[in-house]
Amino acid sequence: MSIEQRLVEGNNAYAATFTQGDLALPPSQKYAILTCMDARIDPAAAFSIPLGSAHIIRNAGASARAAFRDLVISQQLLGTTQVLIIKHTGCGMLTFDNATARKLVKESKGEKAAEEVEDLDFLTFGDLEGKVKEDVEWLKSKAVEKGVSVSGWVYEVETGKVRRVV
């Protein structure tokens, strides 16, 4: 069975019992979670987030810089007042740097692709807790974030537990 077929079949099963089509557009609990796109993390299940309660923003490494546009929209247009940045143990962003990523793109996709990522910052990091703190401070330094609560966390993929860093 193809991925597309599984998507359609899974969606048919979901839609057959779906009853929450009347939820409001803004998240009811007025918070946003920024976490990694890592497939080992199921934010709704891991953090007990009911449908319609929060925005869940995901990107490689749970980067505040990469998610800034989404966080501004979440707050300014949809009323969230709290951001939880949740990075995780075993993150792939800990395993390479910009030069390595660019080299891999060049080797697998060729010179034109390498030129397209030549100036791209992959936003990698070597210190997990340090990067959580840095992202929280970076986000708090933005004028658009004044009055918004920002905290930083680490989710442990090995245990399923989350711990506050800042």
N, C-alpha and C positions, 0 to 999 in steps of 0.2 A: 504494500500500500504506500502510495506517495505521501509526502508531507502535506500537499494540498488536499488530498483525499481525507487524511486524518483531521486536518483543520475543519473541513466541511462536516464530517461525521461528528467530531467533537462539538462543533457549534450547534449542530442540529439537536444533540442531546441536551446541551445547555439551554438553548432557546425553548425547548419543549416544556421546561419548568420555570422559565424566567418570568418573574413577576414584579421587577423593580424598574420598569421603564418610566416611571413617573418621578424618579429622583431629580432633585434640583441640580442645576449646572454647578453652582459653587459647592465646594466640599463642606459638608455639614459641621465638621469639627474644626474647620479653619486652619489646617496645618498641611505642610508639604514635607514629604520624605524624599531626600535625594540619596539614592543608593546606586550600587554598581549594576551593570547589565549582566553580570555573571549568572549563568543558568542554574547555579546551585542555590540561588537565593529566590525565595518566593515571598516577597514582602508582605502581601496580604495575610498569608498564613503565619509567617514568622513573627510579625508584629501585631497580629490580631486586628487587622484593619477591615472593618465592614465596607461593603460597596457604597460609594457615595460619601465617605467620611473624609478622605484626604486625597491630595494629589500625590502620585508616586512618579517621580522623575528618575529615569535611569540612564546612565551613560557609563562608558569605560572608566573605572576608577572612582566613580561618584564624584566627579570633578565639579566644584562650585563654579569655576570659570566657564566650563563648557555648558553648564546648566543655567547660567545667569539669565539669559533671555526667558527661559521657561519660568524661573522663579519670579522674575518681574511680572510676567503675565499672571502667574498664580496669585500674587499679592495685589497688584494694582487693579487688575480686571476682575478677579474672582475672590478677593477678600481674605486670603490666608494671612495669618499673623504669627505663625511659628514655622521654623524650618529645622528639621532634624537631618543632619548629614550622617549617613551611615556607610562607612567603608567596611572592608572585611579582610580577614586573614586569608592568606593564599591568593591574593589578588594578582592577576596577570600583569598589572601595571607596575608591579614590584620587580618584574623579571627582565626588563629590557630598558633601553634608553632611546633617545631620538635617532642617534646614528644607526643603531641596530635595526630599528623599524624601517628607516629609509633604505638601508641595505637590503633588507628582506623584500621590500616592495620592488626595488630595482631588479633583484634576482628573479622574482616570480612573475613580474608584469612588464619589465623592460624599461627602457630609458624614458619614454613619454610619461609613464606612470611615476617614475622617480622624480621627474621635473614637477609633476603636480603636487607632490608632497615635500618638495625641497625645503620650503619654509614652514611646514606644518609642525606645530609643537604638539607632540602626542601626550603631553601632560603626565608623563611617567613620574614615579617617585620611588625612593629607596627606603624611606622611614614611614611606616604606616601611621603610627600615632602622631608623629610630627606633622604629617600631611593632613591628618584630621584637624589638628590645631591650626595649621596654616590656612586651611580652607575656611574654617569658622572665622578666624580673624579677618581674612580677606573679605568675606561676605559682610561681616559686621562693619567694615570700613566704608561700605558703599552708602551713599546718601539715601538711596531708595530703600535701604534696609533699616533706617532709623525707626525705632518702635517695634521692630520685628524681633522675636526671640529666636536665637540661633544656637543650637547645641551640636556637639560632635560625638559620634559613637563608633564602636567597632563591633561588627557581627562576626562571631567565630563559626566558620563553616564546619569545623570539626565537631562542635557540640550543639550548634543551633542557638547559642546564647548570645545576648547583646550586652555590652558594657559601655558605660558613659566614659568618655575621655575628657571632654570639656563642655 
